[in-house]
Amino acid sequence: MHILWLKTELLHPVDKGGRIRTYNMLREMRRQHRVTYLTLDDGDAAADAVARADEYCTDLVRVPFRTAPKRSARFFGELAANLASPLPYAVAKYRSAGMRREIERLVGRGDVDVLVCDFLAPSLNVPDGLPCPTVLFQHNVEAMIWQRHTEMSAHPVKRRYMGEQWRRMRAFEASECRRFDRVIAVSEQDRDVFARDYGVAEPLAVPTGVDVDYFDPATMPAAPRSASELVFTGSMDWLPNEDAILWFAAEILPRVRAQVPEATLTVVGRNPTPRVQALGARDPAVTVTGGVPDVRPYLARGAAFVVPIRIGGGTRLKIYEAMAMEIPVVSTTVGAEGLPVAPDTEYLCADAPEAFADAVVRLLRDPARAQALGRRAAETVRARFSWTRVAEQFLDACTPAAAVSR
């Protein structure tokens, strides 16, 4: 099969959820299929990003493209211009005539079996009436993220702006989902939303995976777990992660430390915002590492992994990574949303600050229970969610689309 895969970025460094999912799936698919990876390229990727692309694709096609840096004059100008557009800014900023031409050129050769649009953003560059089947791979229900942004916004102006972006995203997402031949979601919950709210015919769900060989405690030097270190990982320039850790530090960590005074929090992830950096500067119990080459040492030594996500959609790969490393997980309902794992069996679930803190404290005070929870979760993800199995399911989902007669 020849797969034309559309993306808005190169995949190295493989350091955030969307890249991790795409990289691992494509790496598996490339073993038996031809993958042409067509991407926008702003020139800011890691120095080896182009050289290492052959790890996940057979052919790499780059379209020069640059989005406006946040808080730049161009950025604010685009925001102002977007007020008159029906499109959400998060999508409109990726419009590229160059990508559209490349899609038409590559598909026009006649040997593409299926086009996969990875995330919603590149979809506005996909022409109608292509002579090959098209698949929209939805890592999230994007409108749901904007809905939660709106609901969490305290400032009335910001809330109004977020609400308008939510309305636009919902309309655009619904239209695009119905325009593609197939929609693939990353959870059954998201799949059901696409069918129920957007009228998508027969959307499919392919689960999230984890590199079970890489995320294995046996890959780390033997060392005892900390008795009191809490760990959070994620891209810290992503608003849901920033919101989660600011909320945890303000509302949950003090409650934990009231019962376990020695408890600490380590925040691991690239590009921490100034507000996240300030946490570490003013509270000695909080460490903000910034980007690290390997998150496994932090997972291996942590007493518990916390996922206080309040905003978001799709599924959190970080939970499976933590589970594979046998660190017990405490998550909100939103944080574990879409993952087929059971609360109280493979992780602890709590939403209110008091309940979340109590769940953390139970694990810190009962290391045997924490160890048992971590090991049960690891057994589940190793048996069911390796990337090899996930990639096979994705290809099976694409195959019927590739057989569609247009």
JOZI-V642568 format. One record per residue. RES is the residue in one small letter. SS is DSSP state (a for helix, b for strand, c for the rest). D_CENTER is the distance of its C-alpha to the mean C-alpha in Angstrom with 1 decimal. Layout:
res:RES ss:SS d_center:D_CENTER
res:RES ss:SS d_center:D_CENTER
//
This chain:
res:m ss:c d_center:26.6
res:h ss:b d_center:25.6
res:i ss:b d_center:22.1
res:l ss:b d_center:21.4
res:w ss:b d_center:17.7
res:l ss:b d_center:16.7
res:k ss:b d_center:14.1
res:t ss:c d_center:14.4
res:e ss:c d_center:14.1
res:l ss:c d_center:15.2
res:l ss:c d_center:13.0
res:h ss:c d_center:15.0
res:p ss:c d_center:14.4
res:v ss:c d_center:11.6
res:d ss:c d_center:10.2
res:k ss:c d_center:6.5
res:g ss:a d_center:3.5
res:g ss:a d_center:4.4
res:r ss:a d_center:7.7
res:i ss:a d_center:8.0
res:r ss:a d_center:7.7
res:t ss:a d_center:9.9
res:y ss:a d_center:12.2
res:n ss:a d_center:13.0
res:m ss:a d_center:13.7
res:l ss:a d_center:15.8
res:r ss:a d_center:17.5
res:e ss:a d_center:18.8
res:m ss:a d_center:19.8
res:r ss:c d_center:21.6
res:r ss:c d_center:24.0
res:q ss:c d_center:25.7
res:h ss:c d_center:24.8
res:r ss:b d_center:25.0
res:v ss:b d_center:21.8
res:t ss:b d_center:22.3
res:y ss:b d_center:19.3
res:l ss:b d_center:20.0
res:t ss:b d_center:18.1
res:l ss:b d_center:18.9
res:d ss:b d_center:19.9
res:d ss:c d_center:20.6
res:g ss:c d_center:22.3
res:d ss:c d_center:20.3
res:a ss:c d_center:18.3
res:a ss:c d_center:19.6
res:a ss:c d_center:23.1
res:d ss:c d_center:22.5
res:a ss:c d_center:19.5
res:v ss:c d_center:22.0
res:a ss:a d_center:24.1
res:r ss:a d_center:21.3
res:a ss:a d_center:20.0
res:d ss:a d_center:22.5
res:e ss:a d_center:20.4
res:y ss:c d_center:18.2
res:c ss:c d_center:20.5
res:t ss:c d_center:24.2
res:d ss:b d_center:24.6
res:l ss:b d_center:22.8
res:v ss:b d_center:23.6
res:r ss:b d_center:22.7
res:v ss:b d_center:23.5
res:p ss:b d_center:24.3
res:f ss:c d_center:22.6
res:r ss:c d_center:22.0
res:t ss:c d_center:20.3
res:a ss:c d_center:22.1
res:p ss:c d_center:21.3
res:k ss:c d_center:20.4
res:r ss:c d_center:23.7
res:s ss:c d_center:25.8
res:a ss:a d_center:28.7
res:r ss:a d_center:27.2
res:f ss:a d_center:24.0
res:f ss:a d_center:26.2
res:g ss:a d_center:28.3
res:e ss:a d_center:25.5
res:l ss:a d_center:24.5
res:a ss:a d_center:28.2
res:a ss:a d_center:28.6
res:n ss:a d_center:25.6
res:l ss:c d_center:27.6
res:a ss:c d_center:29.7
res:s ss:c d_center:27.0
res:p ss:c d_center:25.7
res:l ss:c d_center:22.3
res:p ss:c d_center:19.5
res:y ss:a d_center:19.4
res:a ss:a d_center:15.6
res:v ss:a d_center:16.7
res:a ss:a d_center:20.3
res:k ss:c d_center:19.7
res:y ss:c d_center:18.6
res:r ss:c d_center:21.8
res:s ss:c d_center:23.5
res:a ss:a d_center:26.8
res:g ss:a d_center:26.5
res:m ss:a d_center:23.4
res:r ss:a d_center:25.3
res:r ss:a d_center:28.4
res:e ss:a d_center:26.6
res:i ss:a d_center:25.2
res:e ss:a d_center:28.8
res:r ss:a d_center:30.3
res:l ss:a d_center:28.2
res:v ss:a d_center:28.4
res:g ss:a d_center:32.0
res:r ss:c d_center:32.9
res:g ss:c d_center:32.8
res:d ss:c d_center:31.0
res:v ss:c d_center:27.4
res:d ss:c d_center:26.8
res:v ss:b d_center:23.5
res:l ss:b d_center:21.2
res:v ss:b d_center:17.4
res:c ss:b d_center:15.6
res:d ss:b d_center:12.0
res:f ss:c d_center:10.3
res:l ss:c d_center:13.0
res:a ss:a d_center:14.0
res:p ss:a d_center:16.3
res:s ss:a d_center:17.9
res:l ss:a d_center:20.6
res:n ss:a d_center:21.9
res:v ss:c d_center:22.5
res:p ss:c d_center:26.2
res:d ss:c d_center:27.7
res:g ss:c d_center:30.1
res:l ss:c d_center:28.7
res:p ss:c d_center:30.7
res:c ss:c d_center:27.8
res:p ss:b d_center:25.4
res:t ss:b d_center:22.0
res:v ss:b d_center:18.7
res:l ss:b d_center:15.8
res:f ss:b d_center:12.5
res:q ss:b d_center:10.4
res:h ss:c d_center:6.8
res:n ss:c d_center:7.8
res:v ss:c d_center:11.3
res:e ss:a d_center:11.3
res:a ss:a d_center:14.7
res:m ss:a d_center:13.8
res:i ss:a d_center:11.7
res:w ss:a d_center:14.9
res:q ss:a d_center:17.1
res:r ss:a d_center:15.8
res:h ss:a d_center:16.1
res:t ss:a d_center:19.6
res:e ss:a d_center:20.5
res:m ss:a d_center:19.7
res:s ss:c d_center:21.5
res:a ss:c d_center:24.9
res:h ss:c d_center:26.5
res:p ss:a d_center:28.1
res:v ss:a d_center:27.6
res:k ss:a d_center:23.9
res:r ss:a d_center:23.7
res:r ss:a d_center:25.7
res:y ss:a d_center:23.6
res:m ss:a d_center:20.3
res:g ss:a d_center:22.2
res:e ss:a d_center:23.3
res:q ss:a d_center:19.9
res:w ss:a d_center:18.8
res:r ss:a d_center:21.9
res:r ss:a d_center:21.4
res:m ss:a d_center:17.8
res:r ss:a d_center:19.0
res:a ss:a d_center:22.0
res:f ss:a d_center:20.3
res:e ss:a d_center:17.5
res:a ss:a d_center:20.2
res:s ss:a d_center:22.4
res:e ss:a d_center:20.0
res:c ss:a d_center:19.0
res:r ss:a d_center:22.8
res:r ss:a d_center:23.6
res:f ss:c d_center:21.7
res:d ss:c d_center:23.4
res:r ss:b d_center:20.6
res:v ss:b d_center:17.2
res:i ss:b d_center:14.8
res:a ss:b d_center:12.3
res:v ss:c d_center:10.1
res:s ss:c d_center:12.3
res:e ss:a d_center:16.0
res:q ss:a d_center:15.5
res:d ss:a d_center:13.5
res:r ss:a d_center:16.1
res:d ss:a d_center:18.9
res:v ss:a d_center:17.8
res:f ss:a d_center:18.0
res:a ss:a d_center:21.4
res:r ss:a d_center:22.8
res:d ss:a d_center:21.8
res:y ss:a d_center:21.6
res:g ss:c d_center:24.3
res:v ss:c d_center:22.3
res:a ss:c d_center:24.5
res:e ss:c d_center:23.3
res:p ss:c d_center:19.5
res:l ss:b d_center:18.2
res:a ss:b d_center:15.4
res:v ss:c d_center:14.1
res:p ss:c d_center:12.6
res:t ss:c d_center:9.8
res:g ss:c d_center:11.7
res:v ss:b d_center:12.6
res:d ss:c d_center:15.2
res:v ss:c d_center:18.0
res:d ss:c d_center:20.5
res:y ss:c d_center:18.7
res:f ss:c d_center:17.4
res:d ss:c d_center:20.9
res:p ss:a d_center:23.2
res:a ss:a d_center:25.9
res:t ss:a d_center:24.4
res:m ss:c d_center:25.1
res:p ss:c d_center:28.6
res:a ss:c d_center:30.1
res:a ss:c d_center:30.0
res:p ss:c d_center:30.2
res:r ss:c d_center:27.3
res:s ss:c d_center:27.7
res:a ss:c d_center:29.4
res:s ss:c d_center:27.6
res:e ss:b d_center:24.5
res:l ss:b d_center:21.3
res:v ss:b d_center:18.1
res:f ss:b d_center:14.7
res:t ss:b d_center:12.1
res:g ss:c d_center:9.2
res:s ss:c d_center:9.3
res:m ss:c d_center:12.3
res:d ss:c d_center:12.6
res:w ss:c d_center:9.8
res:l ss:a d_center:12.0
res:p ss:a d_center:10.5
res:n ss:a d_center:10.6
res:e ss:a d_center:14.0
res:d ss:a d_center:15.3
res:a ss:a d_center:14.5
res:i ss:a d_center:16.3
res:l ss:a d_center:19.1
res:w ss:a d_center:19.7
res:f ss:a d_center:19.8
res:a ss:a d_center:22.2
res:a ss:a d_center:24.4
res:e ss:a d_center:24.6
res:i ss:a d_center:23.8
res:l ss:a d_center:24.7
res:p ss:a d_center:28.3
res:r ss:a d_center:28.8
res:v ss:a d_center:27.8
res:r ss:a d_center:30.1
res:a ss:a d_center:32.9
res:q ss:a d_center:33.1
res:v ss:c d_center:31.8
res:p ss:c d_center:33.0
res:e ss:c d_center:31.7
res:a ss:c d_center:28.1
res:t ss:b d_center:25.7
res:l ss:b d_center:22.1
res:t ss:b d_center:20.3
res:v ss:b d_center:17.2
res:v ss:b d_center:15.6
res:g ss:c d_center:13.3
res:r ss:c d_center:14.0
res:n ss:c d_center:15.7
res:p ss:c d_center:16.6
res:t ss:c d_center:18.1
res:p ss:a d_center:21.8
res:r ss:a d_center:21.5
res:v ss:a d_center:19.5
res:q ss:a d_center:21.9
res:a ss:a d_center:24.7
res:l ss:a d_center:23.8
res:g ss:a d_center:24.7
res:a ss:a d_center:27.7
res:r ss:a d_center:29.3
res:d ss:c d_center:28.5
res:p ss:c d_center:29.6
res:a ss:c d_center:27.6
res:v ss:b d_center:24.3
res:t ss:b d_center:23.2
res:v ss:b d_center:20.5
res:t ss:b d_center:20.1
res:g ss:b d_center:18.1
res:g ss:c d_center:16.5
res:v ss:c d_center:17.9
res:p ss:c d_center:18.5
res:d ss:c d_center:17.8
res:v ss:c d_center:16.1
res:r ss:a d_center:18.2
res:p ss:a d_center:21.4
res:y ss:a d_center:19.8
res:l ss:a d_center:18.5
res:a ss:a d_center:21.9
res:r ss:a d_center:24.0
res:g ss:c d_center:22.2
res:a ss:c d_center:24.0
res:a ss:b d_center:21.0
res:f ss:b d_center:17.2
res:v ss:b d_center:16.4
res:v ss:b d_center:13.4
res:p ss:c d_center:15.0
res:i ss:c d_center:12.3
res:r ss:c d_center:14.3
res:i ss:c d_center:12.1
res:g ss:c d_center:9.0
res:g ss:c d_center:8.4
res:g ss:c d_center:7.0
res:t ss:c d_center:6.6
res:r ss:c d_center:6.0
res:l ss:a d_center:6.7
res:k ss:a d_center:8.7
res:i ss:a d_center:11.1
res:y ss:a d_center:12.1
res:e ss:a d_center:12.7
res:a ss:a d_center:14.8
res:m ss:a d_center:16.5
res:a ss:a d_center:17.5
res:m ss:c d_center:19.0
res:e ss:c d_center:21.0
res:i ss:c d_center:20.1
res:p ss:c d_center:20.5
res:v ss:b d_center:17.7
res:v ss:b d_center:18.3
res:s ss:b d_center:15.7
res:t ss:c d_center:16.1
res:t ss:c d_center:16.1
res:v ss:c d_center:13.1
res:g ss:c d_center:11.2
res:a ss:c d_center:12.3
res:e ss:c d_center:12.2
res:g ss:c d_center:12.2
res:l ss:c d_center:12.7
res:p ss:c d_center:16.3
res:v ss:c d_center:17.6
res:a ss:c d_center:20.5
res:p ss:b d_center:21.1
res:d ss:c d_center:24.1
res:t ss:c d_center:24.0
res:e ss:c d_center:20.7
res:y ss:b d_center:19.4
res:l ss:b d_center:21.0
res:c ss:b d_center:19.8
res:a ss:c d_center:21.1
res:d ss:c d_center:20.5
res:a ss:c d_center:23.6
res:p ss:a d_center:24.0
res:e ss:a d_center:27.2
res:a ss:a d_center:25.7
res:f ss:a d_center:22.7
res:a ss:a d_center:25.1
res:d ss:a d_center:27.5
res:a ss:a d_center:25.0
res:v ss:a d_center:24.2
res:v ss:a d_center:27.9
res:r ss:a d_center:28.7
res:l ss:a d_center:26.7
res:l ss:a d_center:28.2
res:r ss:a d_center:31.7
res:d ss:c d_center:31.4
res:p ss:a d_center:30.1
res:a ss:a d_center:31.3
res:r ss:a d_center:29.3
res:a ss:a d_center:26.2
res:q ss:a d_center:26.9
res:a ss:a d_center:27.5
res:l ss:a d_center:24.2
res:g ss:a d_center:22.3
res:r ss:a d_center:24.3
res:r ss:a d_center:23.9
res:a ss:a d_center:20.1
res:a ss:a d_center:20.3
res:e ss:a d_center:22.8
res:t ss:a d_center:20.6
res:v ss:a d_center:17.5
res:r ss:a d_center:19.9
res:a ss:a d_center:21.9
res:r ss:a d_center:19.4
res:f ss:c d_center:16.0
res:s ss:b d_center:16.8
res:w ss:a d_center:15.2
res:t ss:a d_center:18.7
res:r ss:a d_center:18.9
res:v ss:a d_center:15.5
res:a ss:a d_center:16.6
res:e ss:a d_center:20.0
res:q ss:a d_center:18.8
res:f ss:a d_center:16.8
res:l ss:a d_center:20.1
res:d ss:a d_center:22.1
res:a ss:a d_center:20.3
res:c ss:a d_center:20.9
res:t ss:a d_center:24.5
res:p ss:a d_center:25.9
res:a ss:a d_center:24.5
res:a ss:a d_center:26.1
res:a ss:c d_center:29.3
res:v ss:c d_center:29.4
res:s ss:c d_center:32.5
res:r ss:c d_center:32.1
//
